[in-house]
Amino acid sequence: MKPAPFKYYAPILVDEAVGLLAEYGPQDGRVLAGGQSLIPTMAFRMARPSFLVDINGIAELAKIDIGPEVLRIPACVRHATFQGDAVHGPTGVLLRKVVHYIAHYPIRVRGTFCGSVANADPASEWCCTTVALDGTIIARSARGTRRILAKDFYKGVMTTDLREDELITGVELPLLKEGTRVGFAEFSRRAGDFAIVMVLAAYRLQNGCIFEPRISIGGAEAVPRRISDAESALLGREISASSFERAAKIAAEVVQPFNDNNNTINFRRSLVRTLTRRALESAA
């Protein structure tokens, strides 16, 4: 099949893009960056936008900016950017670990970080990452700019707090402190498939004990989230198999997995326990 007819706009300034969304937003417009989710759904006519706003020509949205404390990822930065050494320190290590789980290389070259965040698929690695790192989504419209915490941004399966006239211009991730240990574990049926469950773990050590623990889970529930009960179980404890297993068991108990045709609630719960332990061990 081919997409239904639509109007196409290619602005070169952010103000132009948000102006178009303000003018035509009620007509079901869509923003095109990487297009790795949008274009296939249009081809099958599952999505029928009346117009597209192609933001790939907006130069200010193409390059990451690394400040003293924050990594800023504009809307047209591709997944593959994070496969190299573009970002240093623990945050760079984490992003390099995560990015290799995203689909396949051709998709990573074209798809975008912010596009993944906007799509809000529960199986998105970047959605899980933004929650784990307490990220902020920057949404711009003709009315102004909103800063939305990642934990408040995801509302359900492919549902977000983004309004129809808003454009995600970027995502800000606070940089992890030096000495932070990071781990990531994911399970899918085949390499490159959508994740059934993923777990991101990060923590620092002080006098041999864990502090500032972070455990974020994606794929298991409708939205990614940090598991505070499991984090509390790690705080102040020494690195050990028993500490990790205790946190993993708690994570599996408190998570509320959804059921589908291929994966039962109990299966997802079991994966949460196993992958939480693996992510913590990987960080160690």
VOPAGU-2260 file (C-alpha; in pm, 1 decimal, decimal comma):
REM VOPAGU-2260
SITE   aa  ch    i         X         Y         Z
SITE  MET   A    0       0,0       0,0       0,0
SITE  LYS   A    1      93,1     363,9     -26,0
SITE  PRO   A    2      24,1     650,8     216,9
SITE  ALA   A    3    -297,5     847,3     190,7
SITE  PRO   A    4    -255,1    1196,7      38,3
SITE  PHE   A    5     -96,8    1458,9     263,2
SITE  LYS   A    6      58,3    1804,9     248,5
SITE  TYR   A    7     432,3    1832,7     303,9
SITE  TYR   A    8     622,1    2119,0     467,6
SITE  ALA   A    9     997,3    2148,4     523,6
SITE  PRO   A   10    1070,3    2446,4     751,5
SITE  ILE   A   11    1427,3    2555,2     824,0
SITE  LEU   A   12    1352,7    2728,9    1155,4
SITE  VAL   A   13    1188,9    2600,9    1473,8
SITE  ASP   A   14     953,9    2900,3    1474,4
SITE  GLU   A   15     833,0    2800,5    1127,1
SITE  ALA   A   16     771,2    2444,3    1240,1
SITE  VAL   A   17     569,9    2536,6    1549,0
SITE  GLY   A   18     382,6    2796,2    1344,9
SITE  LEU   A   19     270,2    2523,3    1106,6
SITE  LEU   A   20     164,7    2302,1    1396,4
SITE  ALA   A   21     -32,8    2591,7    1544,0
SITE  GLU   A   22    -206,3    2656,5    1212,9
SITE  TYR   A   23    -276,5    2300,7    1105,6
SITE  GLY   A   24    -257,0    2101,4    1429,2
SITE  PRO   A   25    -631,5    2030,6    1451,2
SITE  GLN   A   26    -607,0    1868,5    1104,6
SITE  ASP   A   27    -400,6    1579,4    1245,2
SITE  GLY   A   28     -52,8    1683,4    1146,1
SITE  ARG   A   29     261,8    1487,6    1225,0
SITE  VAL   A   30     627,2    1579,5    1268,3
SITE  LEU   A   31     880,0    1389,3    1057,5
SITE  ALA   A   32    1235,4    1342,0    1186,8
SITE  GLY   A   33    1361,3     984,6    1155,8
SITE  GLY   A   34    1028,2     844,7    1043,5
SITE  GLN   A   35    1109,6     487,7    1145,2
SITE  SER   A   36     771,0     441,3    1312,4
SITE  LEU   A   37     566,5     701,6    1126,8
SITE  ILE   A   38     643,3     607,8     765,7
SITE  PRO   A   39     559,2     234,7     796,1
SITE  THR   A   40     227,6     313,0     968,2
SITE  MET   A   41     147,0     564,5     694,0
SITE  ALA   A   42     235,1     308,5     426,8
SITE  PHE   A   43     -17,5      66,5     577,0
SITE  ARG   A   44    -263,4     356,2     623,9
SITE  MET   A   45    -275,2     290,8     997,2
SITE  ALA   A   46    -177,9     659,1    1023,2
SITE  ARG   A   47    -336,9     912,6     789,0
SITE  PRO   A   48    -197,9    1256,4     876,1
SITE  SER   A   49    -327,8    1540,1     663,3
SITE  PHE   A   50      14,7    1706,4     665,5
SITE  LEU   A   51     376,8    1641,2     758,1
SITE  VAL   A   52     622,8    1890,0     904,7
SITE  ASP   A   53     969,7    1765,3     811,0
SITE  ILE   A   54    1215,5    1911,1    1064,2
SITE  ASN   A   55    1531,7    1755,8     918,3
SITE  GLY   A   56    1632,3    2086,7     760,2
SITE  ILE   A   57    1641,8    2273,4    1093,1
SITE  ALA   A   58    2014,2    2302,1    1165,3
SITE  GLU   A   59    1981,0    2385,0    1536,1
SITE  LEU   A   60    1813,4    2048,1    1599,3
SITE  ALA   A   61    2095,3    1834,5    1462,8
SITE  LYS   A   62    2379,9    1840,3    1715,5
SITE  ILE   A   63    2412,7    1741,7    2079,7
SITE  ASP   A   64    2532,9    1991,1    2337,0
SITE  ILE   A   65    2724,6    1876,0    2643,8
SITE  GLY   A   66    2731,8    2117,5    2933,8
SITE  PRO   A   67    2900,9    2083,9    3273,0
SITE  GLU   A   68    2600,7    1901,7    3419,0
SITE  VAL   A   69    2351,0    1835,0    3138,3
SITE  LEU   A   70    2350,2    1655,8    2803,3
SITE  ARG   A   71    2111,6    1822,5    2558,4
SITE  ILE   A   72    1983,9    1603,2    2274,9
SITE  PRO   A   73    1798,0    1800,6    2002,9
SITE  ALA   A   74    1515,7    1653,0    1799,2
SITE  CYS   A   75    1713,1    1537,0    1494,4
SITE  VAL   A   76    2000,8    1359,9    1671,9
SITE  ARG   A   77    2016,5     998,5    1548,1
SITE  HIS   A   78    2044,0     687,3    1762,8
SITE  ALA   A   79    2380,2     604,8    1605,2
SITE  THR   A   80    2532,0     923,9    1749,9
SITE  PHE   A   81    2569,5     739,9    2080,1
SITE  GLN   A   82    2752,6     437,5    1941,1
SITE  GLY   A   83    3082,4     627,6    1939,5
SITE  ASP   A   84    3253,2     853,8    2190,8
SITE  ALA   A   85    3032,2    1159,4    2142,7
SITE  VAL   A   86    2953,2    1153,4    2515,1
SITE  HIS   A   87    3219,5    1076,5    2775,3
SITE  GLY   A   88    3201,5     961,5    3135,9
SITE  PRO   A   89    2944,2     726,3    3291,1
SITE  THR   A   90    2660,0     875,7    3085,6
SITE  GLY   A   91    2845,4     797,7    2764,1
SITE  VAL   A   92    2915,4     443,1    2882,2
SITE  LEU   A   93    2547,1     394,8    2958,3
SITE  LEU   A   94    2425,5     533,8    2625,6
SITE  ARG   A   95    2669,4     310,8    2436,6
SITE  LYS   A   96    2540,2       7,0    2624,9
SITE  VAL   A   97    2178,8      93,4    2556,3
SITE  VAL   A   98    2198,9     196,1    2190,4
SITE  HIS   A   99    2313,3    -143,7    2065,5
SITE  TYR   A  100    1980,4    -292,5    2172,4
SITE  ILE   A  101    1785,7     -54,7    1947,1
SITE  ALA   A  102    1664,6    -238,6    1636,5
SITE  HIS   A  103    1934,3    -274,2    1367,8
SITE  TYR   A  104    2209,4     -46,7    1238,6
SITE  PRO   A  105    2018,4     102,7     939,2
SITE  ILE   A  106    1739,8     209,0    1175,7
SITE  ARG   A  107    1987,7     350,6    1427,5
SITE  VAL   A  108    2141,7     562,2    1151,6
SITE  ARG   A  109    1808,8     720,1    1059,8
SITE  GLY   A  110    1590,0     703,4    1370,0
SITE  THR   A  111    1612,1     975,0    1634,6
SITE  PHE   A  112    1637,7     982,2    2013,2
SITE  CYS   A  113    1356,3    1235,3    2049,7
SITE  GLY   A  114    1137,3    1053,5    1798,2
SITE  SER   A  115    1157,7     744,5    2015,2
SITE  VAL   A  116    1064,6     950,1    2319,2
SITE  ALA   A  117     769,8    1109,1    2134,7
SITE  ASN   A  118     644,5     769,3    2016,6
SITE  ALA   A  119     637,4     645,6    2379,0
SITE  ASP   A  120     647,1     276,0    2298,6
SITE  PRO   A  121     676,4      82,6    2628,1
SITE  ALA   A  122     955,1    -118,3    2462,1
SITE  SER   A  123    1163,0     193,0    2386,1
SITE  GLU   A  124    1512,2     189,6    2533,7
SITE  TRP   A  125    1537,1     569,2    2527,7
SITE  CYS   A  126    1208,3     612,6    2715,3
SITE  CYS   A  127    1344,1     386,1    2988,9
SITE  THR   A  128    1668,8     583,8    2988,2
SITE  THR   A  129    1504,6     925,6    3017,4
SITE  VAL   A  130    1309,7     809,2    3322,2
SITE  ALA   A  131    1615,3     647,6    3481,6
SITE  LEU   A  132    1822,5     965,6    3447,7
SITE  ASP   A  133    1543,6    1203,7    3551,6
SITE  GLY   A  134    1540,6    1360,4    3207,8
SITE  THR   A  135    1337,9    1659,5    3091,2
SITE  ILE   A  136    1147,7    1683,4    2762,9
SITE  ILE   A  137    1147,2    2029,5    2600,7
SITE  ALA   A  138     820,5    2098,2    2416,6
SITE  ARG   A  139     786,6    2411,0    2204,2
SITE  SER   A  140     476,3    2566,0    2054,1
SITE  ALA   A  141     367,0    2906,3    1927,8
SITE  ARG   A  142     246,5    2966,1    2285,1
SITE  GLY   A  143     591,0    2915,0    2437,2
SITE  THR   A  144     812,7    2640,9    2580,6
SITE  ARG   A  145     722,5    2373,0    2833,4
SITE  ARG   A  146     967,7    2160,6    3032,1
SITE  ILE   A  147     816,9    1824,2    3120,9
SITE  LEU   A  148     984,8    1577,4    3355,4
SITE  ALA   A  149    1017,7    1234,3    3196,9
SITE  LYS   A  150     833,1    1071,9    3486,5
SITE  ASP   A  151     532,1    1291,9    3405,2
SITE  PHE   A  152     562,2    1278,1    3026,4
SITE  TYR   A  153     461,5     916,1    2959,2
SITE  LYS   A  154      89,2     862,3    3016,0
SITE  GLY   A  155      27,9     518,1    2863,4
SITE  VAL   A  156     108,3     298,7    2565,5
SITE  MET   A  157     216,2     544,6    2294,3
SITE  THR   A  158      46,1     823,9    2489,9
SITE  THR   A  159     226,6    1129,3    2624,2
SITE  ASP   A  160     167,6    1472,6    2772,3
SITE  LEU   A  161     264,9    1635,4    2439,4
SITE  ARG   A  162      -4,0    1861,6    2292,0
SITE  GLU   A  163    -102,6    1855,8    1927,6
SITE  ASP   A  164      57,2    2192,4    1852,6
SITE  GLU   A  165     384,6    2115,0    2033,8
SITE  LEU   A  166     718,2    2003,5    1893,4
SITE  ILE   A  167     974,9    1821,7    2103,9
SITE  THR   A  168    1283,0    2031,9    2035,3
SITE  GLY   A  169    1506,1    1827,1    2262,3
SITE  VAL   A  170    1561,5    1615,7    2570,1
SITE  GLU   A  171    1790,6    1708,9    2858,1
SITE  LEU   A  172    1965,0    1436,2    3056,8
SITE  PRO   A  173    2151,5    1526,4    3376,8
SITE  LEU   A  174    2501,3    1382,1    3347,2
SITE  LEU   A  175    2578,4    1096,4    3582,4
SITE  LYS   A  176    2847,4    1177,1    3836,4
SITE  GLU   A  177    3197,0    1041,4    3794,4
SITE  GLY   A  178    3231,4     699,4    3949,2
SITE  THR   A  179    2873,8     598,2    3870,3
SITE  ARG   A  180    2847,8     234,7    3768,4
SITE  VAL   A  181    2593,7     154,3    3497,6
SITE  GLY   A  182    2431,8    -159,8    3364,5
SITE  PHE   A  183    2159,7    -250,1    3116,2
SITE  ALA   A  184    1985,1    -579,5    3041,9
SITE  GLU   A  185    1710,1    -656,9    2791,8
SITE  PHE   A  186    1520,8    -959,0    2664,5
SITE  SER   A  187    1360,5    -990,4    2321,1
SITE  ARG   A  188    1272,5   -1291,1    2106,9
SITE  ARG   A  189    1539,4   -1207,0    1849,5
SITE  ALA   A  190    1816,1    -950,4    1830,3
SITE  GLY   A  191    1664,4    -622,1    1716,9
SITE  ASP   A  192    1306,5    -716,4    1808,0
SITE  PHE   A  193    1095,8    -508,2    2043,6
SITE  ALA   A  194    1194,6    -568,0    2404,1
SITE  ILE   A  195     965,2    -768,5    2626,7
SITE  VAL   A  196    1139,0    -636,4    2938,5
SITE  MET   A  197    1442,6    -415,1    2994,3
SITE  VAL   A  198    1614,5    -293,3    3309,8
SITE  LEU   A  199    1859,5      -5,5    3353,7
SITE  ALA   A  200    2063,9      11,5    3673,9
SITE  ALA   A  201    2306,8     273,1    3804,4
SITE  TYR   A  202    2465,4     345,8    4140,2
SITE  ARG   A  203    2773,2     485,9    4310,4
SITE  LEU   A  204    2985,0     346,4    4590,8
SITE  GLN   A  205    3078,1     519,8    4915,6
SITE  ASN   A  206    3296,5     334,4    5164,5
SITE  GLY   A  207    3216,7      15,1    4978,7
SITE  CYS   A  208    2839,9      65,4    5004,1
SITE  ILE   A  209    2582,4     152,0    4738,3
SITE  PHE   A  210    2433,0     499,8    4726,6
SITE  GLU   A  211    2233,6     698,2    4469,6
SITE  PRO   A  212    2085,2     375,9    4324,0
SITE  ARG   A  213    1865,6     391,8    4015,9
SITE  ILE   A  214    1659,2     105,3    3875,4
SITE  SER   A  215    1434,5     177,0    3577,8
SITE  ILE   A  216    1215,0     -81,4    3405,5
SITE  GLY   A  217    1068,5     -68,1    3055,3
SITE  GLY   A  218     858,3    -303,0    2845,1
SITE  ALA   A  219     688,3    -469,3    3140,5
SITE  GLU   A  220     428,7    -200,0    3204,7
SITE  ALA   A  221     244,7      57,6    2994,9
SITE  VAL   A  222     503,2     323,4    3082,9
SITE  PRO   A  223     866,4     308,0    3196,3
SITE  ARG   A  224     935,2     397,7    3557,6
SITE  ARG   A  225    1187,4     383,4    3836,1
SITE  ILE   A  226    1128,3     116,4    4098,8
SITE  SER   A  227    1181,4     309,6    4420,9
SITE  ASP   A  228    1123,4       9,3    4649,4
SITE  ALA   A  229    1405,9    -181,4    4482,8
SITE  GLU   A  230    1629,3     126,6    4497,1
SITE  SER   A  231    1565,2     162,9    4869,5
SITE  ALA   A  232    1657,8    -202,4    4920,5
SITE  LEU   A  233    2001,6    -133,4    4770,0
SITE  LEU   A  234    2079,1     190,6    4949,4
SITE  GLY   A  235    2363,7     151,3    5196,5
SITE  ARG   A  236    2425,6    -214,5    5119,2
SITE  GLU   A  237    2751,2    -367,7    5000,4
SITE  ILE   A  238    2784,1    -503,3    4646,8
SITE  SER   A  239    2693,2    -870,9    4670,8
SITE  ALA   A  240    2485,2   -1137,0    4502,7
SITE  SER   A  241    2241,1   -1132,2    4795,3
SITE  SER   A  242    2195,1    -753,1    4774,0
SITE  PHE   A  243    2124,9    -771,6    4402,1
SITE  GLU   A  244    1888,4   -1068,0    4437,7
SITE  ARG   A  245    1694,9    -892,8    4713,9
SITE  ALA   A  246    1645,3    -581,4    4498,0
SITE  ALA   A  247    1552,0    -795,6    4197,6
SITE  LYS   A  248    1293,5    -988,1    4399,0
SITE  ILE   A  249    1135,2    -665,5    4521,6
SITE  ALA   A  250    1126,2    -521,4    4168,5
SITE  ALA   A  251     945,3    -832,9    4044,7
SITE  GLU   A  252     693,8    -811,4    4327,4
SITE  VAL   A  253     598,8    -445,6    4283,3
SITE  VAL   A  254     591,3    -428,7    3904,0
SITE  GLN   A  255     247,2    -449,9    3740,3
SITE  PRO   A  256     310,7    -626,2    3407,3
SITE  PHE   A  257      54,9    -616,4    3129,5
SITE  ASN   A  258     -59,9    -929,3    2948,4
SITE  ASP   A  259     -53,3    -989,8    2572,5
SITE  ASN   A  260     -99,1   -1278,0    2331,6
SITE  ASN   A  261     262,9   -1392,0    2356,7
SITE  ASN   A  262     378,0   -1296,7    2707,4
SITE  THR   A  263     195,2   -1368,4    3030,5
SITE  ILE   A  264     206,8   -1153,2    3340,8
SITE  ASN   A  265     407,8   -1416,6    3526,1
SITE  PHE   A  266     657,7   -1444,3    3241,3
SITE  ARG   A  267     719,5   -1070,3    3242,5
SITE  ARG   A  268     744,9   -1067,7    3620,9
SITE  SER   A  269    1006,2   -1343,3    3605,5
SITE  LEU   A  270    1200,8   -1146,8    3343,6
SITE  VAL   A  271    1196,4    -836,4    3564,8
SITE  ARG   A  272    1361,1   -1033,1    3843,7
SITE  THR   A  273    1624,8   -1191,6    3620,9
SITE  LEU   A  274    1708,3    -876,4    3424,3
SITE  THR   A  275    1724,1    -654,5    3733,6
SITE  ARG   A  276    1985,2    -885,2    3879,4
SITE  ARG   A  277    2177,0    -895,6    3550,5
SITE  ALA   A  278    2173,2    -516,1    3510,4
SITE  LEU   A  279    2305,1    -471,4    3865,3
SITE  GLU   A  280    2574,2    -734,2    3807,5
SITE  SER   A  281    2669,9    -567,3    3478,7
SITE  ALA   A  282    2713,8    -237,3    3661,6
SITE  ALA   A  283    2933,1    -407,5    3921,1
